[in-house]
């Protein structure tokens, strides 16, 4: 288990270079200095052609900053300090920004009994958005069915579920000009592979079709769900 804050940045593809400049011109340094930070990962759209037979939601955010903290209290203090708000306030005005705090749970893969660490660089980032008819039932069903079957995907390296912490919010989300909007997720998931070819092979396996059967058995929800292939780079930790 870990405690994670996601900052997702969305815009047009030609704004990627500007985001890199923003990151290296102070944002990276400020985030890296947050008290209690254990890891800082940068996610960007993956190169190459990913092939999920059931989903094609495009490249996803231009950039995701995943800030992982040593404990829940450290995460809450960092979010409420306003430093993350100040960092994103320096972005170009046409970049959309969302934030979300999570309890992140790790699960075993293959035949292992211990949860697998996050090490491989290719991530399939999945988010389910509210609402659902019974959110608690949806989350319970998802956790009970998906990670166990995802563990059977060939060459999978890590599995994580992200449970939103709705009481951990930005310093003042209602202040005038606040850039950091609530993502309003219901649950998140991430499966990790060494490279896109391994992911594509896993998506052609029987386990992927079993996961689709789970999807059709989920309690009813009407929010969006997104699946994005991304490359992860560890910046701190």
Secondary structure as the mmCIF struct_conf table of DSSP 4:
data_model
#
loop_
_struct_conf.conf_type_id
_struct_conf.id
_struct_conf.beg_label_comp_id
_struct_conf.beg_label_asym_id
_struct_conf.beg_label_seq_id
_struct_conf.end_label_comp_id
_struct_conf.end_label_asym_id
_struct_conf.end_label_seq_id
STRN STRN1 UNK A 2 UNK A 10
HELX_RH_3T_P HELX_RH_3T_P1 UNK A 13 UNK A 15
HELX_RH_AL_P HELX_RH_AL_P1 UNK A 16 UNK A 22
HELX_RH_PI_P HELX_RH_PI_P1 UNK A 23 UNK A 27
HELX_RH_AL_P HELX_RH_AL_P2 UNK A 28 UNK A 32
TURN_TY1_P TURN_TY1_P1 UNK A 33 UNK A 33
BEND BEND1 UNK A 34 UNK A 34
TURN_TY1_P TURN_TY1_P2 UNK A 35 UNK A 36
STRN STRN2 UNK A 37 UNK A 45
HELX_LH_PP_P HELX_LH_PP_P1 UNK A 46 UNK A 46
BEND BEND2 UNK A 47 UNK A 48
BEND BEND3 UNK A 53 UNK A 54
BEND BEND4 UNK A 59 UNK A 59
BEND BEND5 UNK A 62 UNK A 62
STRN STRN3 UNK A 63 UNK A 69
BEND BEND6 UNK A 70 UNK A 71
HELX_RH_AL_P HELX_RH_AL_P3 UNK A 72 UNK A 80
TURN_TY1_P TURN_TY1_P3 UNK A 81 UNK A 81
BEND BEND7 UNK A 82 UNK A 82
HELX_RH_AL_P HELX_RH_AL_P4 UNK A 83 UNK A 89
TURN_TY1_P TURN_TY1_P4 UNK A 90 UNK A 90
BEND BEND8 UNK A 91 UNK A 91
TURN_TY1_P TURN_TY1_P5 UNK A 93 UNK A 94
STRN STRN4 UNK A 96 UNK A 107
TURN_TY1_P TURN_TY1_P6 UNK A 110 UNK A 111
BEND BEND9 UNK A 113 UNK A 114
HELX_LH_PP_P HELX_LH_PP_P2 UNK A 115 UNK A 117
BEND BEND10 UNK A 118 UNK A 118
BEND BEND11 UNK A 121 UNK A 121
STRN STRN5 UNK A 122 UNK A 129
BEND BEND12 UNK A 130 UNK A 130
STRN STRN6 UNK A 132 UNK A 132
TURN_TY1_P TURN_TY1_P7 UNK A 133 UNK A 134
HELX_RH_AL_P HELX_RH_AL_P5 UNK A 135 UNK A 150
TURN_TY1_P TURN_TY1_P8 UNK A 151 UNK A 152
BEND BEND13 UNK A 153 UNK A 153
TURN_TY1_P TURN_TY1_P9 UNK A 154 UNK A 155
STRN STRN7 UNK A 158 UNK A 164
TURN_TY1_P TURN_TY1_P10 UNK A 166 UNK A 167
TURN_TY1_P TURN_TY1_P11 UNK A 171 UNK A 174
BEND BEND14 UNK A 175 UNK A 175
TURN_TY1_P TURN_TY1_P12 UNK A 176 UNK A 177
STRN STRN8 UNK A 180 UNK A 182
STRN STRN9 UNK A 185 UNK A 193
BEND BEND15 UNK A 194 UNK A 195
HELX_RH_AL_P HELX_RH_AL_P6 UNK A 196 UNK A 203
TURN_TY1_P TURN_TY1_P13 UNK A 204 UNK A 204
BEND BEND16 UNK A 205 UNK A 205
HELX_RH_AL_P HELX_RH_AL_P7 UNK A 206 UNK A 217
BEND BEND17 UNK A 218 UNK A 218
HELX_LH_PP_P HELX_LH_PP_P3 UNK A 219 UNK A 220
STRN STRN10 UNK A 221 UNK A 221
BEND BEND18 UNK A 223 UNK A 223
STRN STRN11 UNK A 225 UNK A 236
#
